[in-house]
């Protein structure tokens, strides 16, 4: 079994007693918060940046998808690089890279510049994020490890809510005339401070027996993911040409070849029924959620006259629902197993269906928020019941020696699913010019999620 150790003369047992371990944890969580917040903070600012930069509909989709694709394509190999060669340098490089990419995003003068910087931002986030969890695993032992991962989970849970609210506040406040640019520029001072402090307090850690990273495989993965998303975003603009379908097929074949090759995506783990079905659940969940919030933010501000702050505050109802159910989700899953994520997916479908009904019935120029709030809360409650036990159920099904790779694939599926959601649901919305086609895709995604969740193990086990 793979062992983790802090670099240097300290033994494994001594690593847990590193004198600066909690200071390092706080600094690394702050860096992780930049990524976790960035996923939602941009959605609220999309209509504003689209107007100022003259961005096309496909450019708005790429603003979301480029970040998620960069993250998904880099995450697995970045984790392997940190395990083998040391996590501190990669963490510092990812933090600095994220800050620089955020600066370019904030200064962008065209949609192309912004999309390119967003892709780099996603790559930088993928470089730093696995080093955070890997370092925690190395520096903490026993109860302390449980505490630090619990704290990280709490920070992650609040991040989406913080992003929605902060995106609205910063865009509406128009500090120094920056408007939407401030949602990116706010990362710059945070990245600078984190990098300086981390250079002092974060110790070096690595895996003793980590395998050599598969860099060629990671390049194939990146190309395959882009090949799948590109025709879905641009196909409508070019009349769904034959080259687009060929590119899509090539991307799918590339992913299959990687799984068969087994160095980047260990093929053996896909033969575990619970993991394969759980991966599909994760992908569809992210597809529906990211697609919904892309369309919802544009609909609220572009069609209903909501300000960015009003839109952000309204969408907090979704986060509130998640906070209600997340603490009870794992204990319930221990008793009821797969019925909990099945119920969660069904609740998300019902909640978003409620929101759709309120959206479809809107006649006034500015729709009141209260008819939509119950649906958002219900969908958020479903999120807590779905995603919290899903991690336990799926990752505990992977063989112990493949746990690290399985975790990376699981996270990659979430990012890639989000990119697909922005592409598919966004394209449906812009093609039809109404929310009906887009919301149909969202409900289909969650209906399929509930059906696939029925194939998960009857009982959850603790990883």
C-alpha positions as a printed Julia matrix, in Angstrom:
463×3 Matrix{Float64}:
   0.0    0.0     0.0
   1.27   3.47   -0.85
   2.59   5.47    2.07
   2.82   9.22    2.35
   5.59  11.07    4.02
   6.87  14.55    4.59
  10.1   15.19    2.73
  13.24  15.29    4.75
  14.45  13.32    7.75
  11.17  13.2     9.61
   9.48   9.81    9.74
   5.81   9.27    9.06
   4.88   9.57   12.7
   6.81  12.78   13.04
   5.08  14.27   10.03
   1.82  14.5    11.96
   3.57  16.58   14.61
   4.98  19.14   12.18
   4.96  22.38   14.18
   3.46  24.47   11.36
   0.88  21.96   10.13
  -2.19  23.98   11.13
  -0.74  27.23    9.8
   0.01  25.41    6.56
  -3.57  24.06    6.49
  -5.08  27.54    6.83
  -2.9   28.96    4.07
  -3.61  26.08    1.71
  -7.36  26.24    2.36
  -7.28  29.93    1.52
  -5.72  29.09   -1.84
  -8.27  26.34   -2.43
 -11.04  28.81   -1.62
 -10.02  30.89   -4.65
 -10.84  27.96   -6.93
 -13.97  26.88   -5.07
 -15.39  30.41   -5.12
 -14.39  31.0    -8.74
 -16.7   28.26   -9.98
 -19.81  30.25   -9.0
 -18.6   33.85   -8.82
 -18.29  34.08  -12.62
 -21.86  32.93  -13.36
 -23.33  36.02  -11.7
 -21.02  38.33  -13.65
 -21.57  36.69  -17.08
 -24.28  39.04  -18.4
 -22.27  42.13  -17.43
 -19.01  40.96  -18.96
 -20.86  39.77  -22.05
 -22.3   43.24  -22.65
 -19.04  45.1   -22.06
 -16.84  42.81  -24.17
 -19.45  42.26  -26.86
 -19.2   38.52  -26.27
 -21.21  36.16  -28.43
 -23.41  33.48  -26.93
 -20.79  30.81  -27.58
 -18.14  33.04  -25.97
 -20.21  33.16  -22.78
 -20.35  29.37  -22.8
 -16.6   29.16  -23.3
 -16.02  31.55  -20.39
 -17.4   28.81  -18.15
 -16.29  25.74  -20.09
 -12.67  26.83  -20.67
 -12.01  26.97  -16.94
 -13.62  23.6   -16.27
 -11.87  21.93  -19.2
  -8.47  23.27  -18.14
  -9.1   21.93  -14.66
 -10.37  18.53  -15.82
  -7.51  17.98  -18.26
  -4.77  18.8   -15.73
  -6.03  17.48  -12.4
  -4.92  13.84  -12.59
  -1.4   14.43  -13.87
  -0.9   17.36  -11.47
  -1.74  15.09   -8.54
   0.76  12.48   -9.76
   3.46  15.13  -10.25
   3.02  16.38   -6.7
   3.05  12.87   -5.27
   6.29  11.97   -7.02
   8.33  15.2    -7.08
   6.99  17.15   -4.11
   3.85  19.16   -3.54
   5.13  22.49   -2.25
   6.64  23.77   -5.5
   3.54  22.78   -7.46
   1.27  24.4    -4.89
   3.26  27.65   -5.07
   3.36  27.51   -8.87
  -0.37  26.86   -9.09
  -1.14  29.72   -6.7
   1.04  32.21   -8.58
  -0.32  30.99  -11.91
  -3.89  31.38  -10.68
  -3.18  34.93   -9.55
  -1.55  35.89  -12.86
  -4.34  34.32  -14.9
  -6.91  36.15  -12.76
  -5.08  39.42  -13.46
  -5.23  38.77  -17.22
  -8.95  37.89  -16.92
  -9.58  41.18  -15.13
  -7.68  43.17  -17.77
  -9.08  41.31  -20.82
 -10.17  43.53  -23.69
 -11.8   40.85  -25.84
 -13.71  37.59  -25.36
 -10.77  35.65  -26.81
  -8.36  37.06  -24.25
 -10.76  36.27  -21.43
 -11.42  32.7   -22.58
  -7.71  31.97  -22.96
  -6.97  33.36  -19.51
  -9.85  31.33  -18.06
  -8.37  28.14  -19.48
  -5.0   28.98  -17.91
  -6.77  29.79  -14.66
  -8.38  26.35  -14.69
  -5.02  24.66  -15.31
  -3.44  26.58  -12.43
  -6.31  25.64  -10.12
  -5.86  21.98  -11.06
  -2.14  22.22  -10.24
  -2.69  23.61   -6.74
  -5.83  21.74   -5.62
  -4.52  18.13   -5.39
  -1.48  19.38   -3.48
  -3.79  20.69   -0.76
  -5.46  17.35   -0.06
  -2.23  15.42   -0.53
  -0.43  17.64    1.97
  -3.23  17.24    4.5
  -2.99  13.48    4.18
   0.75  13.64    4.79
   0.87  16.19    7.61
  -2.02  14.98    9.76
  -2.74  11.68   11.48
  -5.64  10.12   13.38
  -8.29  12.48   14.71
  -6.44  15.53   13.44
  -6.72  14.25    9.87
 -10.47  13.89   10.29
 -10.68  17.42   11.67
  -8.69  19.02    8.87
 -10.66  17.22    6.15
 -13.91  18.13    7.92
 -12.83  21.78    8.02
 -11.92  21.61    4.34
 -15.35  20.16    3.56
 -17.04  22.97    5.48
 -15.01  25.58    3.61
 -15.95  23.93    0.31
 -19.61  23.89    1.3
 -19.66  27.62    1.99
 -17.59  28.47   -1.09
 -20.42  28.23   -3.6
 -22.6   30.52   -1.5
 -19.73  32.96   -1.03
 -19.11  32.98   -4.78
 -22.73  33.73   -5.67
 -22.97  36.59   -3.18
 -19.5   38.0    -3.78
 -20.0   37.96   -7.54
 -23.14  40.06   -7.18
 -21.65  42.44   -4.62
 -18.46  43.12   -6.58
 -20.2   43.53   -9.94
 -22.89  45.83   -8.55
 -20.48  47.87   -6.4
 -18.43  48.79   -9.49
 -15.39  49.58   -7.34
 -13.07  52.03   -9.11
 -15.21  51.55  -12.21
 -14.04  47.93  -12.52
 -17.5   46.33  -12.58
 -17.31  42.61  -13.46
 -13.51  42.75  -13.67
 -13.28  42.86   -9.89
 -14.57  39.26   -9.61
 -11.25  38.2   -11.14
  -8.96  40.89   -9.76
  -9.97  40.09   -6.18
  -7.91  36.9    -6.53
  -4.67  38.75   -7.22
  -3.87  40.1    -3.71
  -5.07  36.83   -2.16
  -2.71  34.82   -4.38
   0.23  37.12   -3.59
  -0.26  36.88    0.18
  -0.84  33.1     0.06
   2.29  32.51   -2.03
   4.49  34.58    0.29
   3.19  32.98    3.49
   3.11  29.47    2.01
   6.76  29.72    1.02
   7.54  30.01    4.74
   4.99  27.82    6.52
   4.09  25.01    4.09
   6.5   22.03    4.37
   7.48  19.77    1.49
   5.65  16.44    1.21
   5.67  13.63   -1.35
   4.79   9.96   -1.83
   7.55   7.41   -1.34
   6.3    5.03   -4.03
   4.46   7.34   -6.41
   4.42   6.18  -10.03
   5.89   8.21  -12.87
   3.31  10.72  -14.16
   1.82   9.98  -17.58
   2.39  13.32  -19.29
   1.6   12.07  -22.83
  -1.62  10.57  -21.5
  -2.58  13.88  -19.93
  -2.09  15.62  -23.3
  -4.34  13.06  -24.96
  -6.91  13.59  -22.2
  -6.86  17.36  -22.73
  -7.26  16.96  -26.5
 -10.1   14.44  -26.08
 -12.05  16.67  -23.68
 -11.72  19.69  -25.96
 -12.69  17.56  -28.98
 -15.93  16.62  -27.23
 -16.92  20.08  -25.99
 -15.82  22.15  -29.01
 -18.46  20.89  -31.48
 -21.17  21.07  -28.82
 -20.49  24.78  -28.26
 -19.64  25.85  -31.82
 -21.81  23.4   -33.77
 -24.91  25.59  -33.74
 -22.98  28.57  -35.12
 -21.67  26.5   -38.06
 -24.86  24.55  -38.75
 -23.75  21.3   -37.1
 -21.18  20.34  -39.78
 -19.85  16.82  -40.32
 -16.41  17.69  -38.96
 -18.01  18.49  -35.63
 -19.52  15.02  -35.29
 -16.21  13.47  -36.38
 -14.38  15.51  -33.75
 -16.88  14.43  -31.1
 -16.4   10.75  -32.01
 -12.62  11.18  -31.95
 -12.77  12.62  -28.45
 -14.86   9.73  -27.17
 -12.49   7.22  -28.75
  -9.57   9.04  -27.12
 -11.11   8.64  -23.67
 -11.78   4.95  -24.33
  -8.17   4.46  -25.43
  -6.88   6.12  -22.26
  -9.02   3.86  -20.08
  -7.77   0.81  -21.99
  -4.14   1.96  -21.7
  -4.59   2.29  -17.96
  -1.65   4.55  -17.04
  -3.61   7.77  -16.59
  -7.12   6.36  -16.18
  -6.76   2.91  -14.56
  -9.06   0.71  -16.62
  -9.49  -1.85  -13.84
 -11.41   0.61  -11.68
 -14.05   1.03  -14.42
 -14.9   -2.64  -14.1
 -16.17  -1.96  -10.57
 -19.92  -1.52  -11.11
 -20.44   0.93   -8.24
 -17.6    3.15   -9.44
 -18.66   3.23  -13.09
 -22.28   4.03  -12.33
 -21.25   6.52   -9.67
 -18.97   8.26  -12.15
 -21.89   8.61  -14.57
 -24.04  10.0   -11.73
 -21.33  12.54  -10.9
 -20.99  13.64  -14.51
 -24.75  14.05  -15.07
 -25.19  15.86  -11.75
 -22.53  18.41  -12.72
 -23.94  18.71  -16.25
 -27.39  19.61  -14.98
 -26.25  21.98  -12.24
 -23.68  23.98  -14.22
 -26.03  24.17  -17.21
 -28.87  25.41  -15.03
 -26.91  28.15  -13.29
 -25.41  29.4   -16.56
 -28.87  29.79  -18.09
 -30.49  31.01  -14.88
 -27.99  33.83  -14.33
 -28.43  35.06  -17.91
 -32.23  34.76  -17.76
 -32.51  36.65  -14.47
 -30.34  39.56  -15.54
 -30.91  39.62  -19.28
 -34.63  38.94  -19.4
 -36.01  39.83  -15.98
 -34.09  42.94  -15.03
 -32.37  41.56  -11.94
 -29.14  43.23  -10.89
 -26.1   40.96  -10.32
 -26.53  41.36   -6.56
 -30.23  40.48   -6.67
 -29.47  37.42   -8.78
 -26.7   36.31   -6.4
 -28.89  36.72   -3.34
 -31.74  34.77   -4.96
 -29.44  31.88   -5.87
 -28.31  31.66   -2.24
 -31.6   29.83   -1.64
 -30.04  26.85   -3.43
 -27.04  26.86   -1.08
 -29.36  27.16    1.91
 -31.13  23.96    0.89
 -27.81  22.14    0.7
 -26.81  23.29    4.17
 -30.06  21.83    5.55
 -29.45  18.28    4.34
 -25.68  17.84    3.99
 -24.97  17.11    7.7
 -27.53  14.29    7.78
 -26.74  12.79    4.36
 -23.91  10.43    5.35
 -25.65   9.02    8.47
 -28.79   8.45    6.39
 -26.76   6.74    3.66
 -25.25   4.35    6.2
 -28.77   3.12    6.98
 -30.54   3.53    3.65
 -27.71   3.25    1.13
 -28.5    4.2    -2.44
 -32.01   5.42   -1.61
 -30.44   8.64   -0.29
 -28.71   9.72   -3.54
 -31.73   8.52   -5.54
 -33.95  10.75   -3.39
 -31.46  13.6    -3.77
 -31.49  13.4    -7.57
 -35.29  13.23   -7.61
 -35.47  16.26   -5.29
 -33.16  18.21   -7.6
 -35.33  17.34  -10.57
 -38.48  18.37   -8.67
 -36.87  21.58   -7.4
 -35.61  22.68  -10.79
 -38.98  21.72  -12.26
 -40.63  24.06   -9.74
 -38.25  26.86  -10.76
 -38.99  26.18  -14.43
 -42.73  26.48  -13.79
 -42.16  29.84  -12.09
 -39.92  30.98  -14.95
 -42.4   29.83  -17.59
 -45.23  31.65  -15.89
 -43.34  34.94  -15.7
 -45.15  37.71  -17.54
 -43.89  40.85  -15.8
 -40.65  42.59  -16.74
 -39.28  41.77  -13.31
 -40.37  38.45  -11.87
 -40.77  38.26   -8.11
 -38.24  36.01   -6.41
 -40.51  34.25   -3.93
 -42.25  31.92   -6.42
 -38.81  30.52   -7.31
 -37.33  30.26   -3.8
 -39.07  27.0    -2.73
 -37.85  25.24   -5.86
 -34.27  26.45   -5.33
 -34.33  25.32   -1.69
 -35.71  21.91   -2.67
 -33.07  21.48   -5.39
 -30.34  22.5    -2.94
 -31.62  20.01   -0.38
 -31.42  17.35   -3.07
 -27.83  18.37   -3.75
 -26.85  17.6    -0.15
 -28.56  14.21   -0.25
 -27.01  13.33   -3.61
 -23.4   14.46   -3.62
 -22.35  13.93    0.01
 -23.06  10.17    0.19
 -22.07   9.68   -3.46
 -18.43  10.36   -2.61
 -18.48   7.74    0.16
 -20.42   5.13   -1.82
 -18.36   5.4    -4.98
 -14.83   5.89   -3.7
 -15.21   3.16   -1.08
 -16.0    0.76   -3.94
 -12.61   1.35   -5.6
  -9.76  -1.05   -4.69
  -7.49   0.55   -2.0
  -4.45   0.56   -4.29
  -6.43   2.56   -6.86
  -8.04   4.99   -4.4
  -5.9    7.96   -5.41
  -6.48   7.46   -9.13
 -10.19   6.85   -8.57
 -10.49  10.09   -6.61
  -8.8   12.0    -9.43
 -11.11  10.48  -12.04
 -14.13  11.26   -9.86
 -13.16  14.93   -9.58
 -12.32  15.11  -13.28
 -15.81  13.8   -14.12
 -17.36  16.63  -12.11
 -15.35  19.3   -13.93
 -15.95  17.74  -17.34
 -19.66  17.33  -16.59
 -19.84  21.03  -15.77
 -18.17  21.89  -19.08
 -20.66  19.66  -20.91
 -23.52  21.34  -19.06
 -22.41  24.81  -20.14
 -22.1   23.49  -23.71
 -25.28  21.41  -24.04
 -27.75  23.32  -21.87
 -26.31  26.67  -22.96
 -26.62  25.74  -26.64
 -30.23  24.6   -26.12
 -31.04  27.92  -24.43
 -29.43  30.13  -27.08
 -30.81  28.07  -29.99
 -34.42  28.21  -28.81
 -34.28  31.71  -27.34
 -36.24  30.51  -24.3
 -35.64  28.54  -21.14
 -37.88  25.62  -22.11
 -35.36  23.67  -24.16
 -32.6   24.31  -21.63
 -34.68  23.25  -18.64
 -35.78  20.11  -20.47
 -32.12  19.09  -20.66
 -31.66  19.87  -16.95
 -34.62  17.7   -15.93
 -33.55  14.88  -18.25
 -30.08  14.98  -16.66
 -31.49  14.62  -13.15
 -34.02  11.99  -14.16
 -31.17   9.95  -15.63
 -29.12  10.64  -12.49
 -31.85   9.15  -10.3
 -32.14   6.05  -12.51
 -28.39   5.48  -12.55
 -28.2    5.95   -8.78
 -30.49   2.9    -8.46
 -27.53   0.83   -9.69
 -25.32   1.95   -6.79
 -24.72  -0.45   -3.86
 -27.7   -1.01   -1.57
 -25.59   0.0     1.42
 -22.84   2.6     1.74
 -19.54   1.72    3.34
 -17.04   4.01    5.02
 -13.89   4.56    2.91
